Amino acid sequence: MVYNLFRALLLMNKKPTPNQPSMTKYIGRRLMLSVAIVVLLLIGLLTGLITPNPRPY
């Protein structure tokens, strides 16, 4: 995720060239990876593989 974020930052600061990938490619990869992590966490919680911390009260 950090790699894709910095690649997008570098592309944002450069002049666009036709043979270079666009910034949205790297931002989209970062977004899809974040969504996949959240979905995996939710599946783990629902199946019981991951147990959340108990409430303090």
C-alpha distance matrix in Angstrom:
0.0 3.8 5.4 5.3 6.2 8.8 10.0 10.8 12.4 14.5 15.6 16.6 18.8 20.4 23.2 22.4 23.8 24.6 23.2 19.7 16.9 16.5 13.8 13.7 12.5 9.0 9.1 10.4 8.0 5.3 8.6 9.8 7.3 8.1 11.6 11.9 11.1 13.6 16.1 16.1 16.8 19.5 21.0 21.2 22.9 25.3 26.3 26.9 24.6 22.9 25.4 24.6 26.4 29.9 31.0 32.8 35.8
3.8 0.0 3.8 5.5 5.0 6.3 8.6 10.0 10.5 12.4 14.3 15.3 16.8 18.7 21.9 21.7 23.2 24.6 23.3 19.6 17.4 16.9 14.0 14.8 14.0 10.3 10.5 12.9 10.9 8.2 11.5 13.3 11.0 11.4 15.0 15.6 14.4 16.7 19.5 19.4 19.7 22.6 24.3 24.1 25.7 28.3 29.4 29.6 27.2 25.3 27.5 26.5 27.8 31.3 32.3 33.7 36.9
5.4 3.8 0.0 3.8 5.4 5.3 6.1 8.7 9.9 10.6 12.4 14.2 15.7 16.8 19.9 19.5 20.6 21.9 20.2 16.6 14.7 14.9 12.5 13.8 12.4 8.8 10.4 12.6 10.3 8.9 12.6 13.9 12.0 13.3 16.7 16.8 16.3 19.0 21.3 21.1 22.0 24.9 26.2 26.2 28.1 30.5 31.3 31.8 29.3 27.7 30.3 29.5 31.0 34.6 35.7 37.3 40.4
5.3 5.5 3.8 0.0 3.8 5.5 5.1 6.2 8.6 9.9 10.6 12.2 14.5 15.5 18.2 17.3 18.5 19.5 18.2 14.5 12.0 11.7 9.3 10.1 8.8 5.0 6.7 8.9 7.1 6.1 9.7 11.3 10.2 11.7 14.7 15.3 15.5 17.9 19.9 20.3 21.5 23.9 25.3 25.8 27.7 29.8 30.8 31.7 29.4 28.0 30.5 29.7 31.5 35.0 35.9 37.7 40.7
6.2 5.0 5.4 3.8 0.0 3.8 5.5 5.3 6.3 8.8 10.1 10.6 12.7 14.7 17.6 17.2 19.2 20.7 19.9 16.1 13.9 12.7 9.4 10.5 10.5 6.9 6.7 10.0 9.3 7.1 10.0 12.6 11.8 12.1 15.3 16.6 16.4 18.2 20.7 21.5 22.1 24.3 26.2 26.7 28.1 30.4 31.8 32.4 30.4 28.5 30.7 29.4 30.9 34.3 34.8 36.4 39.3
8.8 6.3 5.3 5.5 3.8 0.0 3.8 5.3 4.8 6.2 8.6 9.6 10.7 12.5 15.9 16.1 18.0 20.0 19.1 15.2 13.8 13.1 10.2 12.4 12.3 8.9 9.7 13.1 12.2 10.6 13.8 16.1 15.1 15.7 18.9 20.0 19.7 21.7 24.2 24.7 25.3 27.8 29.6 29.8 31.3 33.7 35.0 35.5 33.2 31.3 33.5 32.3 33.5 37.0 37.6 38.9 41.9
10.0 8.6 6.1 5.1 5.5 3.8 0.0 3.8 5.4 5.2 6.2 8.6 10.1 10.8 13.8 13.4 14.8 16.5 15.4 11.5 10.2 10.0 7.8 10.4 9.8 6.8 8.9 11.9 11.1 10.7 13.9 15.7 15.2 16.5 19.4 20.2 20.5 22.8 24.9 25.4 26.5 28.9 30.3 30.9 32.7 34.8 35.9 36.7 34.4 32.9 35.4 34.4 35.9 39.4 40.2 41.7 44.7
10.8 10.0 8.7 6.2 5.3 5.3 3.8 0.0 3.8 5.5 5.1 6.0 8.7 10.0 12.5 11.9 14.0 15.7 15.3 11.6 9.7 8.1 4.9 7.5 8.2 5.7 6.5 10.0 10.4 9.9 12.3 14.7 14.9 15.8 18.3 19.8 20.4 22.1 24.2 25.3 26.3 28.3 30.0 30.9 32.4 34.3 35.8 36.8 34.8 33.2 35.5 34.2 35.9 39.2 39.6 41.3 44.0
12.4 10.5 9.9 8.6 6.3 4.8 5.4 3.8 0.0 3.8 5.5 5.1 6.5 8.9 12.0 12.6 15.2 17.5 17.5 13.8 12.7 11.0 7.9 10.7 11.9 9.4 9.5 13.3 13.7 12.5 14.8 17.6 17.6 17.9 20.7 22.4 22.5 24.0 26.5 27.5 28.1 30.2 32.2 32.9 34.1 36.3 37.9 38.6 36.6 34.7 36.7 35.2 36.4 39.7 39.9 41.3 44.1
14.5 12.4 10.6 9.9 8.8 6.2 5.2 5.5 3.8 0.0 3.8 5.4 5.3 6.4 9.9 10.9 12.9 15.7 15.3 11.8 11.6 10.8 8.8 12.3 12.9 10.7 12.0 15.4 15.5 14.9 17.6 20.0 19.8 20.6 23.5 24.8 25.0 26.9 29.2 30.0 30.8 33.1 34.8 35.4 36.9 39.1 40.4 41.2 39.0 37.2 39.4 38.1 39.4 42.8 43.2 44.5 47.4
15.6 14.3 12.4 10.6 10.1 8.6 6.2 5.1 5.5 3.8 0.0 3.8 5.4 5.2 7.7 7.6 9.7 12.2 12.3 8.8 8.6 7.4 6.0 9.7 10.6 9.5 10.9 13.9 14.6 14.7 17.0 19.2 19.7 20.8 23.2 24.6 25.4 27.1 29.1 30.2 31.3 33.3 34.9 35.9 37.4 39.3 40.7 41.8 39.7 38.2 40.5 39.3 40.9 44.2 44.6 46.1 48.9
16.6 15.3 14.2 12.2 10.6 9.6 8.6 6.0 5.1 5.4 3.8 0.0 3.8 5.6 7.8 8.3 11.5 14.0 15.0 11.8 11.2 8.9 6.6 9.9 11.9 10.9 11.1 14.3 15.7 15.4 17.0 19.7 20.5 21.0 23.2 25.2 25.9 27.1 29.3 30.8 31.6 33.3 35.3 36.4 37.6 39.4 41.1 42.2 40.4 38.6 40.6 39.1 40.5 43.7 43.8 45.2 47.8
18.8 16.8 15.7 14.5 12.7 10.7 10.1 8.7 6.5 5.3 5.4 3.8 0.0 3.8 6.8 9.0 12.1 15.3 16.2 13.2 13.7 11.9 10.2 13.6 15.4 14.1 14.5 17.9 19.0 18.4 20.4 23.1 23.6 24.0 26.5 28.4 28.7 30.1 32.5 33.7 34.4 36.3 38.3 39.2 40.4 42.4 44.1 44.9 43.0 41.1 43.1 41.5 42.6 45.8 45.8 47.1 49.7
20.4 18.7 16.8 15.5 14.7 12.5 10.8 10.0 8.9 6.4 5.2 5.6 3.8 0.0 3.8 6.2 8.8 12.3 13.2 10.6 12.0 10.9 10.4 14.1 15.3 14.6 15.8 18.8 19.7 19.8 22.0 24.3 24.8 25.8 28.2 29.7 30.4 32.1 34.1 35.3 36.3 38.2 40.0 40.9 42.4 44.3 45.8 46.8 44.8 43.1 45.3 43.9 45.3 48.6 48.8 50.1 52.9
23.2 21.9 19.9 18.2 17.6 15.9 13.8 12.5 12.0 9.9 7.7 7.8 6.8 3.8 0.0 3.8 6.5 10.1 11.9 10.2 12.1 11.0 11.5 14.8 16.2 16.4 17.6 20.1 21.4 22.0 23.8 25.9 26.9 28.0 30.0 31.6 32.7 34.2 36.0 37.4 38.7 40.3 42.0 43.2 44.7 46.4 47.9 49.1 47.2 45.7 47.9 46.6 48.1 51.4 51.5 53.0 55.6
22.4 21.7 19.5 17.3 17.2 16.1 13.4 11.9 12.6 10.9 7.6 8.3 9.0 6.2 3.8 0.0 3.8 6.7 8.9 7.5 9.1 8.1 9.6 12.5 13.6 14.6 16.0 17.9 19.4 20.5 22.1 23.9 25.2 26.6 28.2 29.7 31.2 32.7 34.2 35.7 37.2 38.7 40.2 41.6 43.2 44.7 46.1 47.6 45.8 44.5 46.9 45.7 47.5 50.7 51.0 52.8 55.3
23.8 23.2 20.6 18.5 19.2 18.0 14.8 14.0 15.2 12.9 9.7 11.5 12.1 8.8 6.5 3.8 0.0 3.8 5.7 5.7 8.5 9.0 11.5 14.2 14.5 15.8 17.8 19.3 20.3 22.0 23.8 25.0 26.3 28.1 29.7 30.8 32.5 34.3 35.5 36.8 38.6 40.2 41.3 42.8 44.7 46.0 47.2 48.8 46.8 45.8 48.4 47.5 49.5 52.8 53.3 55.1 57.7
24.6 24.6 21.9 19.5 20.7 20.0 16.5 15.7 17.5 15.7 12.2 14.0 15.3 12.3 10.1 6.7 3.8 0.0 3.8 5.7 8.0 8.9 12.3 14.1 14.0 16.1 18.2 19.0 20.1 22.3 23.8 24.6 26.2 28.3 29.4 30.4 32.4 34.2 35.0 36.4 38.5 39.9 40.7 42.4 44.5 45.5 46.6 48.5 46.6 45.8 48.6 47.9 50.1 53.3 54.0 56.0 58.6
23.2 23.3 20.2 18.2 19.9 19.1 15.4 15.3 17.5 15.3 12.3 15.0 16.2 13.2 11.9 8.9 5.7 3.8 0.0 3.8 6.7 9.2 12.6 14.5 13.4 15.2 18.0 18.6 18.9 21.4 23.3 23.7 24.9 27.4 28.6 29.1 31.1 33.3 34.0 35.0 37.3 38.9 39.5 41.0 43.3 44.4 45.2 47.1 44.9 44.3 47.3 46.8 49.1 52.4 53.3 55.4 58.1
19.7 19.6 16.6 14.5 16.1 15.2 11.5 11.6 13.8 11.8 8.8 11.8 13.2 10.6 10.2 7.5 5.7 5.7 3.8 0.0 3.8 6.4 9.3 11.6 10.5 11.8 14.6 15.7 15.9 18.0 20.2 20.9 21.9 24.2 25.7 26.4 28.1 30.3 31.2 32.2 34.3 36.0 36.8 38.2 40.4 41.7 42.6 44.2 42.1 41.3 44.1 43.5 45.6 49.0 49.9 51.8 54.6
16.9 17.4 14.7 12.0 13.9 13.8 10.2 9.7 12.7 11.6 8.6 11.2 13.7 12.0 12.1 9.1 8.5 8.0 6.7 3.8 0.0 3.8 6.7 8.3 6.8 8.5 11.4 12.0 12.4 14.7 16.6 17.2 18.4 20.7 22.1 22.7 24.6 26.7 27.6 28.7 30.8 32.4 33.2 34.7 36.8 38.0 39.0 40.7 38.7 37.9 40.8 40.2 42.5 45.8 46.6 48.7 51.4
16.5 16.9 14.9 11.7 12.7 13.1 10.0 8.1 11.0 10.8 7.4 8.9 11.9 10.9 11.0 8.1 9.0 8.9 9.2 6.4 3.8 0.0 3.8 5.4 5.7 7.6 9.3 10.3 11.7 13.6 15.0 16.2 17.8 19.5 20.8 22.1 23.9 25.5 26.6 28.1 30.0 31.4 32.5 34.2 35.9 37.1 38.5 40.2 38.4 37.4 40.0 39.1 41.3 44.5 45.0 47.1 49.6
13.8 14.0 12.5 9.3 9.4 10.2 7.8 4.9 7.9 8.8 6.0 6.6 10.2 10.4 11.5 9.6 11.5 12.3 12.6 9.3 6.7 3.8 0.0 3.8 5.4 5.6 6.4 8.6 10.2 11.1 12.5 14.5 15.8 17.0 18.7 20.3 21.8 23.2 24.7 26.3 27.7 29.2 30.7 32.2 33.7 35.1 36.6 38.1 36.4 35.1 37.5 36.4 38.3 41.5 41.9 43.9 46.4
13.7 14.8 13.8 10.1 10.5 12.4 10.4 7.5 10.7 12.3 9.7 9.9 13.6 14.1 14.8 12.5 14.2 14.1 14.5 11.6 8.3 5.4 3.8 0.0 3.8 5.5 4.9 5.7 8.4 9.7 10.1 11.8 13.9 15.1 16.1 17.9 19.8 20.9 22.1 24.0 25.6 26.7 28.1 29.9 31.4 32.5 34.1 35.9 34.4 33.2 35.6 34.5 36.8 39.8 40.2 42.4 44.7
12.5 14.0 12.4 8.8 10.5 12.3 9.8 8.2 11.9 12.9 10.6 11.9 15.4 15.3 16.2 13.6 14.5 14.0 13.4 10.5 6.8 5.7 5.4 3.8 0.0 3.8 5.6 5.2 6.3 8.8 10.0 10.6 12.4 14.4 15.4 16.5 18.5 20.2 21.1 22.6 24.6 25.9 26.9 28.6 30.5 31.6 32.8 34.6 32.9 32.0 34.7 34.1 36.4 39.6 40.4 42.7 45.2
9.0 10.3 8.8 5.0 6.9 8.9 6.8 5.7 9.4 10.7 9.5 10.9 14.1 14.6 16.4 14.6 15.8 16.1 15.2 11.8 8.5 7.6 5.6 5.5 3.8 0.0 3.8 5.4 5.1 6.3 8.7 10.0 10.7 12.5 14.4 15.4 16.7 18.7 20.1 21.2 22.9 24.6 25.9 27.1 29.0 30.5 31.7 33.1 31.2 30.0 32.7 31.9 34.0 37.3 38.1 40.2 42.9
9.1 10.5 10.4 6.7 6.7 9.7 8.9 6.5 9.5 12.0 10.9 11.1 14.5 15.8 17.6 16.0 17.8 18.2 18.0 14.6 11.4 9.3 6.4 4.9 5.6 3.8 0.0 3.8 5.5 5.1 6.2 8.7 10.0 10.7 12.4 14.3 15.5 16.8 18.5 20.1 21.4 22.8 24.5 25.9 27.3 28.8 30.5 31.9 30.2 28.8 31.1 30.0 32.1 35.3 35.7 37.8 40.3
10.4 12.9 12.6 8.9 10.0 13.1 11.9 10.0 13.3 15.4 13.9 14.3 17.9 18.8 20.1 17.9 19.3 19.0 18.6 15.7 12.0 10.3 8.6 5.7 5.2 5.4 3.8 0.0 3.8 5.4 5.0 6.1 8.5 9.8 10.5 12.2 14.3 15.4 16.4 18.3 20.0 21.1 22.4 24.2 25.8 26.9 28.4 30.2 28.7 27.7 30.2 29.4 31.9 34.9 35.6 38.0 40.3
8.0 10.9 10.3 7.1 9.3 12.2 11.1 10.4 13.7 15.5 14.6 15.7 19.0 19.7 21.4 19.4 20.3 20.1 18.9 15.9 12.4 11.7 10.2 8.4 6.3 5.1 5.5 3.8 0.0 3.8 5.4 5.2 6.1 8.6 9.9 10.5 12.4 14.4 15.3 16.5 18.5 20.1 21.0 22.5 24.5 25.8 26.9 28.5 26.7 25.8 28.5 28.1 30.6 33.8 34.8 37.2 39.8
5.3 8.2 8.9 6.1 7.1 10.6 10.7 9.9 12.5 14.9 14.7 15.4 18.4 19.8 22.0 20.5 22.0 22.3 21.4 18.0 14.7 13.6 11.1 9.7 8.8 6.3 5.1 5.4 3.8 0.0 3.8 5.5 5.2 6.3 8.7 10.0 10.7 12.5 14.4 15.5 16.8 18.6 20.1 21.2 22.9 24.6 26.0 27.2 25.4 24.0 26.5 25.6 27.8 31.1 32.0 34.2 36.8
8.6 11.5 12.6 9.7 10.0 13.8 13.9 12.3 14.8 17.6 17.0 17.0 20.4 22.0 23.8 22.1 23.8 23.8 23.3 20.2 16.6 15.0 12.5 10.1 10.0 8.7 6.2 5.0 5.4 3.8 0.0 3.8 5.4 5.1 6.2 8.7 10.0 10.8 12.4 14.3 15.5 16.7 18.4 20.1 21.3 22.7 24.4 25.9 24.6 23.2 25.5 24.5 26.9 29.9 30.6 33.0 35.3
9.8 13.3 13.9 11.3 12.6 16.1 15.7 14.7 17.6 20.0 19.2 19.7 23.1 24.3 25.9 23.9 25.0 24.6 23.7 20.9 17.2 16.2 14.5 11.8 10.6 10.0 8.7 6.1 5.2 5.5 3.8 0.0 3.8 5.4 5.1 6.1 8.7 10.0 10.5 12.2 14.3 15.3 16.4 18.3 20.0 21.0 22.4 24.2 22.8 21.9 24.6 24.2 26.9 30.0 31.0 33.7 36.0
7.3 11.0 12.0 10.2 11.8 15.1 15.2 14.9 17.6 19.8 19.7 20.5 23.6 24.8 26.9 25.2 26.3 26.2 24.9 21.9 18.4 17.8 15.8 13.9 12.4 10.7 10.0 8.5 6.1 5.2 5.4 3.8 0.0 3.8 5.5 5.1 6.2 8.7 9.9 10.6 12.4 14.3 15.3 16.5 18.5 20.0 21.1 22.5 20.6 19.6 22.4 22.1 24.8 28.0 29.3 31.8 34.5
8.1 11.4 13.3 11.7 12.1 15.7 16.5 15.8 17.9 20.6 20.8 21.0 24.0 25.8 28.0 26.6 28.1 28.3 27.4 24.2 20.7 19.5 17.0 15.1 14.4 12.5 10.7 9.8 8.6 6.3 5.1 5.4 3.8 0.0 3.8 5.4 5.2 6.3 8.7 10.0 10.7 12.5 14.4 15.4 16.7 18.5 20.1 21.3 19.7 18.2 20.5 19.7 22.1 25.3 26.2 28.7 31.2
11.6 15.0 16.7 14.7 15.3 18.9 19.4 18.3 20.7 23.5 23.2 23.2 26.5 28.2 30.0 28.2 29.7 29.4 28.6 25.7 22.1 20.8 18.7 16.1 15.4 14.4 12.4 10.5 9.9 8.7 6.2 5.1 5.5 3.8 0.0 3.8 5.5 5.2 6.1 8.6 9.9 10.6 12.3 14.2 15.4 16.5 18.3 20.0 18.9 17.8 20.1 19.5 22.4 25.2 26.2 29.0 31.2
11.9 15.6 16.8 15.3 16.6 20.0 20.2 19.8 22.4 24.8 24.6 25.2 28.4 29.7 31.6 29.7 30.8 30.4 29.1 26.4 22.7 22.1 20.3 17.9 16.5 15.4 14.3 12.2 10.5 10.0 8.7 6.1 5.1 5.4 3.8 0.0 3.8 5.5 5.1 6.1 8.6 9.9 10.5 12.2 14.2 15.3 16.4 18.2 16.7 16.1 19.0 19.1 22.2 25.2 26.6 29.6 31.9
11.1 14.4 16.3 15.5 16.4 19.7 20.5 20.4 22.5 25.0 25.4 25.9 28.7 30.4 32.7 31.2 32.5 32.4 31.1 28.1 24.6 23.9 21.8 19.8 18.5 16.7 15.5 14.3 12.4 10.7 10.0 8.7 6.2 5.2 5.5 3.8 0.0 3.8 5.5 5.1 6.2 8.7 9.9 10.5 12.4 14.3 15.4 16.5 14.7 13.5 16.2 16.1 18.9 22.2 23.7 26.4 29.0
13.6 16.7 19.0 17.9 18.2 21.7 22.8 22.1 24.0 26.9 27.1 27.1 30.1 32.1 34.2 32.7 34.3 34.2 33.3 30.3 26.7 25.5 23.2 20.9 20.2 18.7 16.8 15.4 14.4 12.5 10.8 10.0 8.7 6.3 5.2 5.5 3.8 0.0 3.8 5.5 5.1 6.2 8.7 9.8 10.6 12.3 14.3 15.4 14.4 12.8 15.0 14.3 17.3 20.2 21.3 24.3 26.5
16.1 19.5 21.3 19.9 20.7 24.2 24.9 24.2 26.5 29.2 29.1 29.3 32.5 34.1 36.0 34.2 35.5 35.0 34.0 31.2 27.6 26.6 24.7 22.1 21.1 20.1 18.5 16.4 15.3 14.4 12.4 10.5 9.9 8.7 6.1 5.1 5.5 3.8 0.0 3.8 5.4 5.1 6.1 8.5 9.9 10.5 12.2 14.1 13.5 12.8 15.3 15.4 18.8 21.4 22.9 26.1 28.1
16.1 19.4 21.1 20.3 21.5 24.7 25.4 25.3 27.5 30.0 30.2 30.8 33.7 35.3 37.4 35.7 36.8 36.4 35.0 32.2 28.7 28.1 26.3 24.0 22.6 21.2 20.1 18.3 16.5 15.5 14.3 12.2 10.6 10.0 8.6 6.1 5.1 5.5 3.8 0.0 3.8 5.5 5.1 6.1 8.6 9.9 10.5 12.1 10.6 10.3 13.4 14.2 17.6 20.5 22.5 25.6 27.9
16.8 19.7 22.0 21.5 22.1 25.3 26.5 26.3 28.1 30.8 31.3 31.6 34.4 36.3 38.7 37.2 38.6 38.5 37.3 34.3 30.8 30.0 27.7 25.6 24.6 22.9 21.4 20.0 18.5 16.8 15.5 14.3 12.4 10.7 9.9 8.6 6.2 5.1 5.4 3.8 0.0 3.8 5.5 5.0 6.2 8.7 10.0 10.6 9.4 7.9 10.4 10.6 14.0 16.9 18.8 21.9 24.2
19.5 22.6 24.9 23.9 24.3 27.8 28.9 28.3 30.2 33.1 33.3 33.3 36.3 38.2 40.3 38.7 40.2 39.9 38.9 36.0 32.4 31.4 29.2 26.7 25.9 24.6 22.8 21.1 20.1 18.6 16.7 15.3 14.3 12.5 10.6 9.9 8.7 6.2 5.1 5.5 3.8 0.0 3.8 5.4 5.1 6.1 8.6 9.9 10.1 9.0 10.8 11.0 14.6 16.8 18.4 21.8 23.6
21.0 24.3 26.2 25.3 26.2 29.6 30.3 30.0 32.2 34.8 34.9 35.3 38.3 40.0 42.0 40.2 41.3 40.7 39.5 36.8 33.2 32.5 30.7 28.1 26.9 25.9 24.5 22.4 21.0 20.1 18.4 16.4 15.3 14.4 12.3 10.5 9.9 8.7 6.1 5.1 5.5 3.8 0.0 3.8 5.4 5.1 6.0 8.4 8.4 8.9 11.4 12.7 16.5 18.6 20.7 24.2 26.0
21.2 24.1 26.2 25.8 26.7 29.8 30.9 30.9 32.9 35.4 35.9 36.4 39.2 40.9 43.2 41.6 42.8 42.4 41.0 38.2 34.7 34.2 32.2 29.9 28.6 27.1 25.9 24.2 22.5 21.2 20.1 18.3 16.5 15.4 14.2 12.2 10.5 9.8 8.5 6.1 5.0 5.4 3.8 0.0 3.8 5.6 5.3 6.0 5.0 5.2 8.3 10.2 13.9 16.3 18.8 22.1 24.2
22.9 25.7 28.1 27.7 28.1 31.3 32.7 32.4 34.1 36.9 37.4 37.6 40.4 42.4 44.7 43.2 44.7 44.5 43.3 40.4 36.8 35.9 33.7 31.4 30.5 29.0 27.3 25.8 24.5 22.9 21.3 20.0 18.5 16.7 15.4 14.2 12.4 10.6 9.9 8.6 6.2 5.1 5.4 3.8 0.0 3.8 5.6 5.3 6.2 5.0 6.3 7.5 11.3 13.3 15.5 19.0 20.8
25.3 28.3 30.5 29.8 30.4 33.7 34.8 34.3 36.3 39.1 39.3 39.4 42.4 44.3 46.4 44.7 46.0 45.5 44.4 41.7 38.0 37.1 35.1 32.5 31.6 30.5 28.8 26.9 25.8 24.6 22.7 21.0 20.0 18.5 16.5 15.3 14.3 12.3 10.5 9.9 8.7 6.1 5.1 5.6 3.8 0.0 3.8 5.6 7.8 8.2 9.2 10.6 14.3 15.6 17.6 21.3 22.6
26.3 29.4 31.3 30.8 31.8 35.0 35.9 35.8 37.9 40.4 40.7 41.1 44.1 45.8 47.9 46.1 47.2 46.6 45.2 42.6 39.0 38.5 36.6 34.1 32.8 31.7 30.5 28.4 26.9 26.0 24.4 22.4 21.1 20.1 18.3 16.4 15.4 14.3 12.2 10.5 10.0 8.6 6.0 5.3 5.6 3.8 0.0 3.8 5.7 7.8 9.5 12.1 15.7 17.0 19.7 23.2 24.6
26.9 29.6 31.8 31.7 32.4 35.5 36.7 36.8 38.6 41.2 41.8 42.2 44.9 46.8 49.1 47.6 48.8 48.5 47.1 44.2 40.7 40.2 38.1 35.9 34.6 33.1 31.9 30.2 28.5 27.2 25.9 24.2 22.5 21.3 20.0 18.2 16.5 15.4 14.1 12.1 10.6 9.9 8.4 6.0 5.3 5.6 3.8 0.0 3.8 5.3 6.2 9.4 12.7 14.0 17.0 20.3 21.9
24.6 27.2 29.3 29.4 30.4 33.2 34.4 34.8 36.6 39.0 39.7 40.4 43.0 44.8 47.2 45.8 46.8 46.6 44.9 42.1 38.7 38.4 36.4 34.4 32.9 31.2 30.2 28.7 26.7 25.4 24.6 22.8 20.6 19.7 18.9 16.7 14.7 14.4 13.5 10.6 9.4 10.1 8.4 5.0 6.2 7.8 5.7 3.8 0.0 3.8 6.6 10.0 13.1 15.2 18.4 21.4 23.6
22.9 25.3 27.7 28.0 28.5 31.3 32.9 33.2 34.7 37.2 38.2 38.6 41.1 43.1 45.7 44.5 45.8 45.8 44.3 41.3 37.9 37.4 35.1 33.2 32.0 30.0 28.8 27.7 25.8 24.0 23.2 21.9 19.6 18.2 17.8 16.1 13.5 12.8 12.8 10.3 7.9 9.0 8.9 5.2 5.0 8.2 7.8 5.3 3.8 0.0 3.8 6.5 9.7 12.3 15.3 18.3 20.7
25.4 27.5 30.3 30.5 30.7 33.5 35.4 35.5 36.7 39.4 40.5 40.6 43.1 45.3 47.9 46.9 48.4 48.6 47.3 44.1 40.8 40.0 37.5 35.6 34.7 32.7 31.1 30.2 28.5 26.5 25.5 24.6 22.4 20.5 20.1 19.0 16.2 15.0 15.3 13.4 10.4 10.8 11.4 8.3 6.3 9.2 9.5 6.2 6.6 3.8 0.0 3.8 6.6 8.6 11.9 14.8 17.1
24.6 26.5 29.5 29.7 29.4 32.3 34.4 34.2 35.2 38.1 39.3 39.1 41.5 43.9 46.6 45.7 47.5 47.9 46.8 43.5 40.2 39.1 36.4 34.5 34.1 31.9 30.0 29.4 28.1 25.6 24.5 24.2 22.1 19.7 19.5 19.1 16.1 14.3 15.4 14.2 10.6 11.0 12.7 10.2 7.5 10.6 12.1 9.4 10.0 6.5 3.8 0.0 3.8 6.4 9.0 12.0 14.4
26.4 27.8 31.0 31.5 30.9 33.5 35.9 35.9 36.4 39.4 40.9 40.5 42.6 45.3 48.1 47.5 49.5 50.1 49.1 45.6 42.5 41.3 38.3 36.8 36.4 34.0 32.1 31.9 30.6 27.8 26.9 26.9 24.8 22.1 22.4 22.2 18.9 17.3 18.8 17.6 14.0 14.6 16.5 13.9 11.3 14.3 15.7 12.7 13.1 9.7 6.6 3.8 0.0 3.8 6.5 8.8 11.7
29.9 31.3 34.6 35.0 34.3 37.0 39.4 39.2 39.7 42.8 44.2 43.7 45.8 48.6 51.4 50.7 52.8 53.3 52.4 49.0 45.8 44.5 41.5 39.8 39.6 37.3 35.3 34.9 33.8 31.1 29.9 30.0 28.0 25.3 25.2 25.2 22.2 20.2 21.4 20.5 16.9 16.8 18.6 16.3 13.3 15.6 17.0 14.0 15.2 12.3 8.6 6.4 3.8 0.0 3.8 6.4 8.6
31.0 32.3 35.7 35.9 34.8 37.6 40.2 39.6 39.9 43.2 44.6 43.8 45.8 48.8 51.5 51.0 53.3 54.0 53.3 49.9 46.6 45.0 41.9 40.2 40.4 38.1 35.7 35.6 34.8 32.0 30.6 31.0 29.3 26.2 26.2 26.6 23.7 21.3 22.9 22.5 18.8 18.4 20.7 18.8 15.5 17.6 19.7 17.0 18.4 15.3 11.9 9.0 6.5 3.8 0.0 3.8 5.5
32.8 33.7 37.3 37.7 36.4 38.9 41.7 41.3 41.3 44.5 46.1 45.2 47.1 50.1 53.0 52.8 55.1 56.0 55.4 51.8 48.7 47.1 43.9 42.4 42.7 40.2 37.8 38.0 37.2 34.2 33.0 33.7 31.8 28.7 29.0 29.6 26.4 24.3 26.1 25.6 21.9 21.8 24.2 22.1 19.0 21.3 23.2 20.3 21.4 18.3 14.8 12.0 8.8 6.4 3.8 0.0 3.8
35.8 36.9 40.4 40.7 39.3 41.9 44.7 44.0 44.1 47.4 48.9 47.8 49.7 52.9 55.6 55.3 57.7 58.6 58.1 54.6 51.4 49.6 46.4 44.7 45.2 42.9 40.3 40.3 39.8 36.8 35.3 36.0 34.5 31.2 31.2 31.9 29.0 26.5 28.1 27.9 24.2 23.6 26.0 24.2 20.8 22.6 24.6 21.9 23.6 20.7 17.1 14.4 11.7 8.6 5.5 3.8 0.0
